[in-house]
Amino acid sequence: MDIINFKNTKYFLIFLIIFSIPSFGKNFKELFVIYEPIQDSTLIEKSINNAFNTMIYRLSGSASPSNIWRIINAGNARKDFITSYSIKNIDDKTFLQVNFDKNLLIEKFEDLKIPIVSNSRPVLLIIIKIDSGNSLPYFLSSHQDDNYLNELIRNTIKDYSNIRGVFLELPELDLNDRINLLRYEKLIDTKQYISSKYTSDKVIMIDLTKTGLNSWSLSGDINFQYAEESFSKEFIEDFNEYIENEINNMLEKNLIDISNKYSIKLKINNIRNLQNYKDSRNIIENLIGIGNLKIEMFEIDNISYTADIFGNFETIENQFAENSFFDVVESSVNEEYLHLAYKK
C-alpha cells in the first residue's frame, strides 16, 4: 500500500468542509472516498468496516445503522464494495483512504429499494459567538486561536461533514466586520449581516456566553443553561443533537426515489478535443442518479447522449446547475432534455 505525505494540506480540507471566503460549492466531489482515522496498521479491518458504515450514512442520508444491516443481511460483505484502499499520512496523522465502487453501491441500493442522496449536498452556515468573560467576545472561525472549546466545536463540525457528506461553514470575518459587529451589535442584525455575505441552504446563529462564575448560557437558535462543571459535555451533546436534526431535515429534501428510473437526452457544448470529452464524461458518470451513458451523436464542439436517471428530472438538473464544470443552457421536463455547456 502507498504511504503518501501531505505536509501542507489543511486537515479540514480532507473532509471537504468549506471554511472559506463566500462561495457556494454544493457538489460533493469525493463522495465515494472515505478518509478513516487509523491508530494502528493492525486495525485496518476495523477501519475498513468503519469506512463502509460512513459510506452508507453518506449515500442514504440517514444516520441509522438499519441500512447497513439490510445490505449485509442480503449476503454482501463490506469489502465487496471497495475498489482500493491505502494508508496516507496527513499532517502527521494516519488515515486509511478507502475508495468505493459507486455503481455497485447504487445497484445494491436499487435492489433493496433504499433511497439515495444526490451529489448535490446542502450547505449549513454556522455562526457561533463566544463570550467566555476572559477576553473580548469573538465569532468562531476555522483560524481561531486554539483552546479546548474552539477545538471541541470545530472537531464536531468536521466529523459531521465527513460522516454525513454535507458542507458545514464557519464564517471568516475580516477585522472591520468583527469590530463593527461587536461595537454596534444592538443596531445590527448579526445573523442577517453575516449570512448576506454567504450563500447557503440554511443559517444557524448561536450565542455562547459565560453568565456567572459557574454558569453558561446558550441562546439564539438553541437555548440552554449549563453549570460550569458539566458545561462542555452537556453543551456538545445539545449541539450535536441540533446539528444532526438540521442535517437530517436538509438531506431528506435531496433524497432520490431510486425506484423511479427513465431515460433523458443530454447535449453538451464546448467539447473541442478528446480530453474535453474524457473529462466531461467522467464528471457526468460520477454524478449520483445518472448512468448507462450512450453517445447518440458527435457534432462540431458538442456531443449528444442518452442516459438513464433515477428520481426526477429536477434532481438531475439541479446537480448540473450546482456543478462548477457545467452551465445549464436549456432544459425541458416534458421533452426530458438537458442542454449543457462544459466549462474547462
ABEGO torsion letter per residue (X at the ends): XBBBBBAABBAAAAAGBBBBBBBBBABBABAABBBBBBABAAAAAAAAAAAAAAAAAAAAGBABAAAAAAAAAAGBBAAAABABBBBBBBGGBBBBBBBBBAAAAAAAAAAAGBBBBBABBBBBBBBBBBBAGABBBBBBBAABBBBAAAAAAAAAAAAAAAAAGBBBBBBBBBAAAAAAAAAAAAABBAAAAAAAABBBABBBBBBBBBABAABBBBBEABBBBBBAAAAAAAAAAAAAAAAAAAAAAAAAAABBBAABBBBBBBBBBGBABAAAAAAAAAAAAABBGBBGBBBABBBBGBBBBBBBBBEBAAAAAAAAAABAABBBABBBAAAGBBBBBBBX
